[in-house]
């Protein structure tokens, strides 16, 4: 369950979705993006890009990465939430 939701798409000109995910999570956990485990430990980054790029307007994908629930949609917005393990 998402207890707290934040949106983050820090950028330095690289608009790849997978880069946005890593940068958003890194900013949220207070780490350098290069210090995070590779995104492929959570899912196939190429498959995520293909899915979002080919999905319809109502597509959303949610997965866990570095203790955060990451949700991305066809709008390519990255939304972060924390897992509520109390339930």
Secondary structure by P-SEA (a helix, b strand, c coil): cccbbbbbbcccccccaaaaaaaaaaaaacccccccccccccccaaaaaaaaaaccccbbbbbbccccccccccccbbbbbbbcccc
